C-alpha cells in the first residue's frame, strides 16, 4: 500500500494559516486553500489550543550568525579562544562554551551551531498561574462559578490593587486553559466557559432570523428617550423570549444602565400568557416604595407576536413599550448578550417548561453577581442596589 507523502508547512505557510484562522475562516476553508485535509490544519492549530503562538525572537545577548562565522574562521586559522573573543568583544568563557557544545574545534560549523542554538532556545516560559498556586485556585474557583476570564481578571485587579502577584490577565487565563502543557488549570474547567469548544477561535456575529409577526400600534425604538439610549439613567429594560424545545420558553429582562437580569417563567408563547406573566412580574418587582417610574420606566422588545397585546401591558403597569426595527437584534444588545450567557445554563434544545421560577431566580442571581467589564468590574447587583438605595 502506498502512503501519501508527509506534509510539511513552511513558516510562511503557518503564518498565513494563522492569519486566516484569526479572521474567522473555517478549518475546511483553510484546508482547501492549502490543498490539504481538514485534519492536517486542525493538528497545527490544536497544539496551542487555537491560540496563535508568539513570534520567536533572538536575545540581543546571544551570538549572531556573523559572530559564529568569525569564530569558525578563527578556529580554522588556529587562533586562541582569547584572541577570537577579543576580536568579537566577547568573554573567552563564551567562546569556550560555544565551541565545546557544538562539536569542539575539529567539528565546529557556524551554520549548524546557529541552528542548534535556535533549537535549544525553544523552551516554554513557565506561566504565572503555574508559579502561583494560590492565584490559580482563585481563578479555578471563579471559573466554576461561570465567571468569564475577563471578569476574573478585572475582579482580581479591583480586589488586589497593589499586589501584582495576585493579578493575571484574561489572556493568560485563556492560554492556560487551552494550552494544557502549561499545567496550571485543569482542562475540565473549559466546560465552565460560555463557549466550550476545544480550541479558541475568533468571535462570530450571528443574527436572529426567526420570523417575526407584525403587530399594530407599535412605538419605534427611535422614539425612545435619549436617557435610555445613552444608558445614563436606570429604569429602561430590554426583553425577549429565550426558546427551548417542545414550544417552551422563558422571558429575559435586562436593565440597560446596570445590566441587571431578571428571568420570568412563561408557560406559553401566546400573547395573553406572555403579557400576563410580564404584568405579574412587574407588579412584584415594583412595590409602592420604589414605583415603576424610577426603576421600570420602559421596555424595549423585538417585533415578536408574543407582544401583540403590548398596550394592555403598558396600561396595567404604566411602563412604555418600544419596538426594535425588523431583524435588528443589535438594537437590544444587552439582552442579546444576556441570552447568549443564559445558553450556558439553558442550552439549545432543552425543554424549559419544567424549569421552576426558583431555578430562574438562582441563575439570574449568578449572572447579577458576576463582575462586568463595562461596569468597571462591579457586578450588576452592586450597581442595581445603588439605584434602589438612591430611589428609596
Secondary structure, 3 states (H helix, E strand, C coil): CCCCCCCCCCHHHHHHHHHHHHCCCCHHHHHHHHCCCHHHHHHHHHCCCCCCCCCCCCCCCCCCHHHHHHHHHHHHCCCCHHHHHHHHCCCHHHHHHHHHCCCHHHHCCHHHHHHHHHHHCCCCCCCHHHHCHHHHHHHHHHHHCCCCHHHHHHHHHHHCCCCHHHCCCHHHHHHHHHCHHHCCCCHHHHHHCCCCCCCCCCCCCCCCCCCCCCCCCCCEHHHCCHHHHCCCCCCEEEEEEEECCCCCEEEEEEECCCCCEEEEEECCCCHHHHHHHHHHHHHHHCCCCCCHHHHCCEEEECCCHHHCCHHHHHHHHCCEEEECCCCCHHHHHHHHHHHHHHCCCCCCCCCCCCCCHHHHHHHHHHHHCCEEHHHCCEEHHHHHHHHHHHHC
